[in-house]
Amino acid sequence: MSLKANLMGDADFPKYVLDYFKGGQIVLFQYLYQLYSDRNFRHDSDRAVALRGLEDRLGGKFGTGAEFGMIGKFPQRSLLWKRADPRQRLSRIPQPAGTHVPSWSWMAYTGAIDYLEVPMKSTTWRYENVTIPREWNTLPSERHGARVTQIRAVAFGLNVDTMWWKKGITMDRDDNASPDFGVLKCVVVGEERDLNDNTEDEKNKRHAGESGLDGKIQYVLVVKPLSDGLKILHERVGVGGLPAAKIRKDEKMKIILV
């Protein structure tokens, strides 16, 4: 019997799949979300609601918060999802009145997802660029009040040409043919790191947010302002990897991802 069949028939979910992945929590949650993102619901707007039970079970097993596809122990990896088929654009799901599913969540869109291939041991996470709400570290059973839909982040300008853009970035809904570099910005979630980058000088640079040699890949969310009026509010529009030299570290601003 296949993994998928065993998973769907697991009466004590997620026991079977936890045993199967032998403690690989990152591989587990990404596999499950890839699987469930490709399922059809009676109404597209049921997507986030229908998966609430799955998130509660995962959060309980992992000992962390889980909502809108975000696993509190692994927030950076949770954010680095992309559309599974480069030829198939995602569509934003209209939500009922009073309901908001944030743009940084794959649950806000129709279509199957995948995740960026980010190395386990050679990645430095840029914690200073993404503020993790404390609610994401709270067990689902202990949560009270509204769900968290906003992320405070630091966005940088772009210094990229169309060739690098097409090579490194996957847009969520639009193609990469004519990006508006005057409007788009990026949030650096993590960066490539050599395993021998452990000198005191390099550690100090990483702590100060100054690392990132020109050729090192930066794992980014592509964002744009929601409107001309409230420029602090941004939405996610893409994801990918770019060399550090293609990001304007001297051109930054604080934003709120919604």
Rosetta silent file (secondary structure, phi, psi, omega in degrees, C-alpha in Angstrom):
SEQUENCE: MSLKANLMGDADFPKYVLDYFKGGQIVLFQYLYQLYSDRNFRHDSDRAVALRGLEDRLGGKFGTGAEFGMIGKFPQRSLLWKRADPRQRLSRIPQPAGTHVPSWSWMAYTGAIDYLEVPMKSTTWRYENVTIPREWNTLPSERHGARVTQIRAVAFGLNVDTMWWKKGITMDRDDNASPDFGVLKCVVVGEERDLNDNTEDEKNKRHAGESGLDGKIQYVLVVKPLSDGLKILHERVGVGGLPAAKIRKDEKMKIILV
SCORE:     score description
SCORE:     0.000 S_00000001
   1 L     0.000  141.896 -175.794    0.000    0.000    0.000 S_00000001
   2 L   -74.273  161.858  176.217    1.304    3.465   -0.863 S_00000001
   3 H   -57.562  -44.040 -178.567    2.334    6.125    1.653 S_00000001
   4 H   -61.359  -43.279 -179.548   -0.594    8.282    0.545 S_00000001
   5 H   -65.610  -42.672  177.851   -3.102    5.440    1.032 S_00000001
   6 H   -63.851  -37.897  179.694   -1.695    4.580    4.455 S_00000001
   7 H   -63.874  -47.825 -177.707   -1.781    8.230    5.432 S_00000001
   8 H   -66.440  -25.421 -178.815   -5.405    8.694    4.426 S_00000001
   9 L   -98.292   10.053 -177.047   -6.376    5.519    6.293 S_00000001
  10 L   -76.583  106.698 -178.991   -4.485    6.327    9.503 S_00000001
  11 L   -69.572  -22.123  179.579   -7.091    6.185   12.298 S_00000001
  12 L  -112.702   42.091 -177.531   -4.544    7.652   14.727 S_00000001
  13 L   -53.098  137.358    4.819   -3.322   10.385   12.368 S_00000001
  14 L  -102.584   37.598 -175.276   -0.529   11.453   12.154 S_00000001
  15 H   -56.886  -48.180 -176.038    1.032    8.422   13.907 S_00000001
  16 H   -60.052  -48.354 -175.072    1.748    6.442   10.724 S_00000001
  17 H   -71.210  -30.678  174.533    3.400    9.292    8.877 S_00000001
  18 H   -63.822  -42.698  176.946    5.412   10.325   11.970 S_00000001
  19 H   -65.061  -38.862 -177.433    6.760    6.793   12.194 S_00000001
  20 H   -63.186  -44.336 -177.146    7.418    6.753    8.437 S_00000001
  21 H   -87.531   -1.322  172.348    9.516    9.920    8.475 S_00000001
  22 L    49.606   49.397  173.915   11.286    8.900   11.698 S_00000001
  23 L    86.938   -0.732  178.863   11.255   12.331   13.322 S_00000001
  24 L   -77.582   80.500 -170.921   11.960   14.366   10.170 S_00000001
  25 H   -64.755  -36.165  179.177    9.467   17.062   11.077 S_00000001
  26 H   -65.411  -48.867  178.470   10.388   19.433    8.246 S_00000001
  27 H   -59.773  -38.942 -178.080   10.065   16.730    5.606 S_00000001
  28 H   -64.338  -54.343 -175.648    6.820   15.617    7.230 S_00000001
  29 H   -66.898  -34.480  178.237    4.980   18.920    7.315 S_00000001
  30 H   -67.532  -40.134  177.908    6.125   19.860    3.813 S_00000001
  31 H   -61.817  -46.130 -178.106    5.001   16.492    2.457 S_00000001
  32 H   -63.547  -43.202 -178.802    1.596   16.807    4.117 S_00000001
  33 H   -70.153  -35.359  173.729    1.013   20.362    2.910 S_00000001
  34 H   -60.904  -43.609 -178.495    2.076   19.473   -0.625 S_00000001
  35 H   -64.413  -49.290 -175.594   -0.374   16.578   -0.522 S_00000001
  36 H   -74.440  -25.279  178.390   -3.300   18.526    0.909 S_00000001
  37 H   -66.614  -20.855 -178.125   -2.739   21.584   -1.295 S_00000001
  38 L   -93.353    4.589  179.850   -3.607   19.427   -4.300 S_00000001
  39 L   -86.747  150.288  177.489   -6.973   18.338   -2.880 S_00000001
  40 L   -96.886  140.772  176.793  -10.266   19.721   -4.117 S_00000001
  41 L  -117.443  157.973 -178.951  -12.829   21.173   -1.732 S_00000001
  42 L   -57.588  -42.439  174.217  -16.496   21.812   -2.336 S_00000001
  43 L  -125.861  134.068 -178.832  -15.804   25.520   -2.028 S_00000001
  44 H   -57.067  -33.735 -178.014  -12.318   26.961   -2.526 S_00000001
  45 H   -70.279   -7.981  176.454  -12.830   29.204    0.507 S_00000001
  46 H   -78.093   -9.323 -170.683  -13.108   26.042    2.665 S_00000001
  47 H   -54.131  -56.254 -177.112   -9.385   25.409    2.180 S_00000001
  48 H   -67.864  -35.155 -178.334   -8.046   27.147    5.307 S_00000001
  49 H   -70.955  -44.443 -176.092  -10.990   26.033    7.457 S_00000001
  50 H   -65.060  -27.478 -177.356  -10.862   22.375    6.380 S_00000001
  51 L   -92.156    3.556 -179.317   -7.151   22.110    7.190 S_00000001
  52 H   -62.579  -40.388  179.302   -7.507   23.542   10.700 S_00000001
  53 H   -62.623  -41.976  177.390   -7.814   20.061   12.198 S_00000001
  54 H   -59.973  -43.979 -179.178   -4.623   18.913   10.448 S_00000001
  55 H   -64.391  -40.571  178.797   -2.777   21.943   11.783 S_00000001
  56 H   -61.912  -40.251  179.794   -3.996   21.347   15.328 S_00000001
  57 H   -67.780  -44.052  179.171   -2.756   17.747   15.194 S_00000001
  58 H   -63.889  -45.943  179.556    0.626   18.733   13.754 S_00000001
  59 H   -58.943  -41.730  178.396    1.035   21.570   16.246 S_00000001
  60 H   -63.995  -43.334 -179.902    0.213   19.230   19.116 S_00000001
  61 H   -69.203  -36.659 -177.591    2.681   16.574   17.941 S_00000001
  62 H   -84.643  -14.564 -177.112    5.444   19.106   17.230 S_00000001
  63 L    71.785   41.899 -176.321    4.851   21.087   20.431 S_00000001
  64 L  -155.079  175.191  175.481    4.371   24.394   18.617 S_00000001
  65 L   -79.348  157.379  178.290    1.812   26.652   16.971 S_00000001
  66 E  -155.482  120.681  177.398    0.455   25.926   13.503 S_00000001
  67 E  -161.850  145.884 -179.831   -1.862   28.057   11.398 S_00000001
  68 L    53.197   34.388  179.557   -2.359   29.079    7.771 S_00000001
  69 L    82.412    2.771 -179.091    0.348   26.604    6.734 S_00000001
  70 E   -97.697  124.207  174.458    2.831   28.114    9.177 S_00000001
  71 E  -101.036  120.865 -172.519    4.636   25.767   11.588 S_00000001
  72 L   -57.547  -32.119  179.266    5.902   27.781   14.559 S_00000001
  73 L   -74.815  -21.674 -174.787    9.148   25.804   14.911 S_00000001
  74 L  -132.457   58.581 -174.547    9.985   26.271   11.230 S_00000001
  75 H   -64.555  -39.030 -178.126    8.630   29.690   10.194 S_00000001
  76 H   -65.660  -46.895  179.644   11.234   30.407    7.515 S_00000001
  77 H   -66.198  -32.615  178.609   10.794   27.081    5.757 S_00000001
  78 H   -63.477  -34.166 -177.405    7.028   27.427    6.078 S_00000001
  79 H   -77.443  -22.251 -172.070    7.149   30.714    4.163 S_00000001
  80 L   -90.274   52.629  174.588    9.306   29.390    1.306 S_00000001
  81 E   -94.171  161.114  177.773    6.568   27.613   -0.634 S_00000001
  82 E  -146.923  166.051  177.162    6.034   27.962   -4.376 S_00000001
  83 E   -67.825  140.284 -173.685    3.542   26.788   -6.973 S_00000001
  84 L   -69.250  -37.721 -178.212    4.210   23.156   -7.847 S_00000001
  85 L  -110.541  112.653 -178.657    3.831   23.560  -11.601 S_00000001
  86 L   -57.672  -22.685 -178.489    5.687   26.572  -13.092 S_00000001
  87 L   -86.265  -11.583 -175.347    3.201   26.557  -15.980 S_00000001
  88 L  -110.933  108.335  179.529    0.163   26.727  -13.705 S_00000001
  89 L   -73.548  147.827  174.706   -0.473   30.067  -12.031 S_00000001
  90 L   -82.672  156.707  178.088   -2.152   30.152   -8.661 S_00000001
  91 E  -121.374  134.389  177.282   -5.426   32.021   -8.156 S_00000001
  92 E   -70.263  134.869 -176.637   -6.313   34.051   -5.056 S_00000001
  93 L   -88.530  123.201  173.796   -9.397   32.636   -3.364 S_00000001
  94 L   -64.557  132.145 -177.285  -12.234   35.108   -2.639 S_00000001
  95 L  -105.113  151.929  176.622  -13.051   34.844    1.061 S_00000001
  96 L   -61.872  158.285  179.273  -16.408   35.289    2.812 S_00000001
  97 L   -55.303  135.147  178.829  -17.060   38.632    4.503 S_00000001
  98 L    84.890    1.365 -179.427  -15.112   38.960    7.747 S_00000001
  99 L  -115.654  134.909  176.984  -12.565   36.300    6.773 S_00000001
 100 L  -134.206  122.842  171.711   -8.950   36.971    5.815 S_00000001
 101 L  -109.365  120.568 -170.642   -6.381   34.417    4.726 S_00000001
 102 L   -67.288  154.030 -177.522   -2.994   36.183    4.398 S_00000001
 103 L   -66.157  -24.246  179.962   -1.077   36.422    1.138 S_00000001
 104 L   -76.570   -5.534 -179.683    1.979   34.745    2.702 S_00000001
 105 L  -100.736  135.598  176.416   -0.068   31.557    3.158 S_00000001
 106 H   -67.129  -17.008  179.604   -0.524   29.009    0.377 S_00000001
 107 H   -71.535   -9.190  177.945   -4.021   28.465    1.771 S_00000001
 108 H   -82.765   -2.314 -172.771   -5.030   31.798    0.222 S_00000001
 109 E  -130.437  156.742  169.675   -4.702   30.313   -3.279 S_00000001
 110 E   -87.097  152.696  176.287   -6.012   27.488   -5.394 S_00000001
 111 L   111.067  157.375 -178.049   -3.498   25.024   -6.766 S_00000001
 112 L   -80.822  149.465 -179.842   -0.797   22.618   -5.634 S_00000001
 113 E  -121.445  166.252  172.806    2.388   23.815   -3.953 S_00000001
 114 E  -138.401 -176.003  178.025    5.959   22.687   -3.452 S_00000001
 115 E  -127.516  149.618  174.046    8.818   24.136   -1.401 S_00000001
 116 L   -59.057  145.518  176.193   12.131   25.694   -2.328 S_00000001
 117 L   -83.838   96.297 -178.156   15.033   23.297   -1.998 S_00000001
 118 L  -110.708  120.369 -176.969   16.869   24.907    0.903 S_00000001
 119 L   -56.202  143.280 -178.803   19.826   22.917    2.348 S_00000001
 120 L   -71.384  -40.339 -169.890   19.388   21.698    5.913 S_00000001
 121 L  -106.291   -5.163 -175.742   22.940   22.304    7.126 S_00000001
 122 L  -127.051   42.397  178.244   24.221   25.173    5.014 S_00000001
 123 E  -129.786  133.601  173.825   21.579   27.864    5.457 S_00000001
 124 E  -104.800  122.323  179.594   21.647   30.891    7.756 S_00000001
 125 E   -84.638  134.931 -177.444   18.184   32.181    8.681 S_00000001
 126 L   -92.760   78.519 -176.689   17.812   35.963    8.765 S_00000001
 127 H   -61.554  -27.884 -178.027   15.780   36.283   11.957 S_00000001
 128 H   -71.587  -14.432 -177.779   16.225   40.051   11.964 S_00000001
 129 H   -95.651  -15.673  179.999   14.222   40.340    8.720 S_00000001
 130 E  -134.207  115.385  179.814   11.114   38.411    9.802 S_00000001
 131 E   -85.337  120.811 -176.406    9.572   38.967   13.224 S_00000001
 132 L   -87.184  114.965  177.750    8.014   35.763   14.495 S_00000001
 133 L   -59.132  139.047 -176.903    4.739   36.406   16.400 S_00000001
 134 H   -62.457  -23.805  178.926    4.860   34.770   19.809 S_00000001
 135 H   -61.324  -25.686 -178.354    1.531   33.074   19.033 S_00000001
 136 H   -71.682  -12.756  177.504    3.353   30.794   16.570 S_00000001
 137 H  -104.584   13.264 -179.642    5.171   29.207   19.494 S_00000001
 138 L  -105.709  133.234  179.349    1.958   28.534   21.434 S_00000001
 139 L   -58.951  143.331  179.600    0.247   25.145   21.284 S_00000001
 140 H   -53.492  -36.737 -178.206   -3.091   25.167   19.430 S_00000001
 141 H   -69.835  -15.718 -177.978   -4.879   23.955   22.579 S_00000001
 142 H  -105.640    0.817 -177.908   -3.573   26.993   24.491 S_00000001
 143 L   -79.993  143.871  175.595   -4.408   29.617   21.896 S_00000001
 144 L  -138.228  149.918  177.232   -7.103   32.200   22.492 S_00000001
 145 L    88.396 -169.248 -174.594   -8.396   35.025   20.344 S_00000001
 146 L   -70.679  155.093  177.117   -8.039   35.744   16.636 S_00000001
 147 L   -75.064  150.657 -178.233   -5.564   33.949   14.377 S_00000001
 148 L   -79.456  125.161  179.558   -2.375   35.781   13.403 S_00000001
 149 L  -121.116   -5.666 -177.575   -2.503   37.099    9.839 S_00000001
 150 L  -114.179  142.784  176.178    0.218   39.775    9.871 S_00000001
 151 E  -126.711  126.492  174.063    3.992   39.402    9.775 S_00000001
 152 E   -84.910  133.399 -174.072    6.366   42.288   10.457 S_00000001
 153 E  -147.626  170.740  173.886    9.344   42.163    8.135 S_00000001
 154 E  -114.209  125.380 -178.888   12.171   44.135    6.539 S_00000001
 155 E  -108.696  144.716 -179.321   12.016   44.541    2.758 S_00000001
 156 E  -118.143  155.933  174.504   14.923   45.401    0.467 S_00000001
 157 E   -74.221  169.450 -177.305   15.136   46.895   -2.984 S_00000001
 158 E  -117.330  143.364  177.098   16.133   44.875   -6.025 S_00000001
 159 L  -130.282   63.241 -168.110   19.062   45.291   -8.391 S_00000001
 160 L  -128.467  147.691  176.293   18.218   42.494  -10.776 S_00000001
 161 L  -100.812  172.221 -175.211   17.852   42.046  -14.505 S_00000001
 162 H   -62.378  -34.293 -179.160   15.265   39.975  -16.318 S_00000001
 163 H   -62.118  -50.805  179.770   17.657   37.052  -16.863 S_00000001
 164 H   -65.652  -34.398  179.788   18.349   36.575  -13.153 S_00000001
 165 H   -62.053  -49.032 -179.394   14.690   37.175  -12.364 S_00000001
 166 H   -65.565  -32.330 -178.178   13.509   34.380  -14.651 S_00000001
 167 H   -74.613  -36.180 -169.953   16.252   32.091  -13.369 S_00000001
 168 H  -109.820  -17.411 -170.865   15.684   32.606   -9.657 S_00000001
 169 E  -115.570  138.243  171.510   12.121   33.783   -8.983 S_00000001
 170 E  -115.954  116.782  177.497    8.753   32.046   -9.214 S_00000001
 171 E   -79.684  148.781 -177.194    5.795   34.406   -9.113 S_00000001
 172 L   -73.046  -47.544 -173.551    2.638   33.148   -7.419 S_00000001
 173 L  -117.260  -28.444 -177.191    0.023   34.427   -9.850 S_00000001
 174 L  -106.027  162.341  175.072    1.802   36.266  -12.662 S_00000001
 175 L   -82.240  176.947 -175.034    4.482   35.152  -15.055 S_00000001
 176 L   -97.239   13.231 -169.898    8.020   36.533  -14.908 S_00000001
 177 L   -67.158  -42.788 -174.191    7.992   38.209  -18.309 S_00000001
 178 L  -138.491   67.725  179.813    7.700   41.875  -17.285 S_00000001
 179 L   -67.804  144.438  177.959    8.283   42.440  -13.548 S_00000001
 180 L   -93.119   91.114 -176.097    7.943   46.009  -12.268 S_00000001
 181 L   -67.555  -14.778  177.473   11.256   46.405  -10.438 S_00000001
 182 L   -76.047  -19.307 -177.277   10.236   49.885   -9.375 S_00000001
 183 L  -107.935  -38.996 -173.926    7.459   48.472   -7.203 S_00000001
 184 L   -72.536  144.753  174.200    8.660   45.010   -6.182 S_00000001
 185 E  -134.034  178.436  177.982   10.824   44.419   -3.119 S_00000001
 186 E  -138.969  149.932  173.221   12.080   41.320   -1.344 S_00000001
 187 E  -107.645  118.746 -179.777   12.280   39.975    2.196 S_00000001
 188 E   -81.826  107.956 -177.186   15.485   38.001    2.753 S_00000001
 189 E   -85.889  -35.790 -179.897   14.373   34.992    4.791 S_00000001
 190 E  -159.720  174.770  179.122   17.670   33.097    4.692 S_00000001
 191 E  -147.527  152.764  177.073   20.950   32.818    2.861 S_00000001
 192 E   -64.275  141.748 -179.768   23.336   30.206    1.582 S_00000001
 193 L  -138.679  135.678  172.805   26.269   29.508    3.886 S_00000001
 194 L   -71.907  141.088 -178.397   29.505   27.593    3.417 S_00000001
 195 L   -63.008  -20.293 -179.785   29.899   24.913    6.046 S_00000001
 196 L   -98.421   11.521  177.748   33.330   26.342    6.925 S_00000001
 197 L   -80.815   62.359 -175.667   31.972   29.887    7.453 S_00000001
 198 L  -121.477   16.793  176.886   32.547   29.639   11.190 S_00000001
 199 L   -70.410  157.525  179.980   35.258   32.216   11.781 S_00000001
 200 H   -61.053  -36.770 -179.747   34.602   34.847   14.453 S_00000001
 201 H   -63.236  -43.995 -179.794   34.635   37.552   11.783 S_00000001
 202 H   -67.932  -38.928  177.782   31.966   35.806    9.727 S_00000001
 203 H   -61.923  -41.665  179.816   29.867   35.111   12.823 S_00000001
 204 H   -65.366  -38.762  178.077   30.023   38.796   13.774 S_00000001
 205 H   -64.192  -42.849  179.898   28.998   39.834   10.273 S_00000001
 206 H   -63.582  -39.895  179.876   26.028   37.453   10.316 S_00000001
 207 H   -64.173  -36.360 -178.239   24.974   38.780   13.715 S_00000001
 208 H   -85.428   -2.548  179.683   25.137   42.351   12.416 S_00000001
 209 L    77.674   23.886 -175.520   23.237   41.473    9.251 S_00000001
 210 L  -107.527    1.817 -176.808   26.205   42.234    6.992 S_00000001
 211 L   -77.861  177.012 -179.447   26.912   38.800    5.562 S_00000001
 212 L   111.035   76.450  175.932   26.099   37.678    2.055 S_00000001
 213 L   -62.113  158.555 -171.387   28.952   37.613   -0.406 S_00000001
 214 L   -52.556  -35.094 -175.061   27.988   38.658   -3.919 S_00000001
 215 L   -90.890  -10.404 -176.743   27.607   35.085   -5.155 S_00000001
 216 L   -73.582  137.641 -176.825   25.781   33.597   -2.177 S_00000001
 217 E   -77.782  133.569  174.410   22.131   32.807   -2.775 S_00000001
 218 E  -104.812  129.829  179.016   19.556   34.691   -0.717 S_00000001
 219 E   -91.525  118.491 -167.161   16.205   32.947   -0.174 S_00000001
 220 E  -129.049  153.620  163.605   13.564   35.628   -0.572 S_00000001
 221 E   -99.683  134.913  175.397    9.879   36.425   -0.587 S_00000001
 222 E   -92.888  130.152 -175.354    8.912   38.883   -3.328 S_00000001
 223 E  -132.134  161.611  173.555    6.480   41.513   -2.054 S_00000001
 224 E  -148.096  155.917 -179.500    4.694   44.620   -3.276 S_00000001
 225 E   -64.738  145.734  176.790    2.643   47.382   -1.620 S_00000001
 226 L   -70.564  -34.968 -179.514   -1.080   46.792   -1.328 S_00000001
 227 L  -156.009  167.844  177.871   -1.813   50.395   -2.300 S_00000001
 228 L   -71.011  -27.225 -175.520   -0.134   53.750   -2.848 S_00000001
 229 L   -74.419  -50.831 -178.049   -1.718   55.095    0.324 S_00000001
 230 L  -105.995   80.302 -173.486   -0.582   52.558    2.924 S_00000001
 231 L   -70.187  -15.896  178.940    2.893   51.695    1.712 S_00000001
 232 L   -72.592  -27.422 -179.611    3.762   49.810    4.907 S_00000001
 233 E   -83.879  123.764 -179.167    1.201   47.098    4.045 S_00000001
 234 E  -127.187  158.593  172.530    2.553   44.576    1.536 S_00000001
 235 E  -120.973  149.921  174.793    1.422   41.322    0.009 S_00000001
 236 E   -74.281  138.030  177.724    3.493   38.363   -1.035 S_00000001
 237 E  -131.355   -5.585 -179.481    3.624   37.850   -4.821 S_00000001
 238 E  -175.075 -179.014 -176.838    6.497   35.396   -5.320 S_00000001
 239 E  -157.071  158.914  176.546    9.452   33.477   -3.903 S_00000001
 240 E   163.425 -160.659 -179.603   12.894   32.299   -4.958 S_00000001
 241 E  -133.229  133.143 -179.743   16.651   32.642   -4.676 S_00000001
 242 E  -134.183  147.747  173.194   18.874   35.505   -5.852 S_00000001
 243 E   -61.534  149.592 -178.237   22.598   36.248   -5.498 S_00000001
 244 H   -57.056  -33.136 -178.597   23.326   38.771   -2.753 S_00000001
 245 H   -65.686  -16.830 -178.582   24.588   41.264   -5.322 S_00000001
 246 H   -90.259    3.684 -178.482   21.093   41.456   -6.825 S_00000001
 247 E  -118.248  131.994 -178.510   19.588   42.775   -3.582 S_00000001
 248 E   -85.536   88.700 -178.653   19.868   46.390   -2.464 S_00000001
 249 E   -68.208  -18.903  178.774   20.794   45.989    1.199 S_00000001
 250 E   -85.659   -3.172 -178.323   21.192   49.787    1.427 S_00000001
 251 E  -121.434   90.639 -174.771   17.570   50.269    0.358 S_00000001
 252 E  -134.944  158.204  177.577   15.335   48.843    3.067 S_00000001
 253 E  -153.388  152.682  175.820   12.092   49.548    4.846 S_00000001
 254 E   -82.407  135.486 -178.174    9.932   48.004    7.528 S_00000001
 255 E  -134.076  169.115  171.105    6.740   46.455    6.223 S_00000001
 256 E  -122.510  119.431  178.035    3.753   44.433    7.376 S_00000001
 257 E   -85.295  127.070 -178.436    2.909   41.384    5.305 S_00000001
 258 L  -127.465    0.000    0.000   -0.835   40.759    5.164 S_00000001
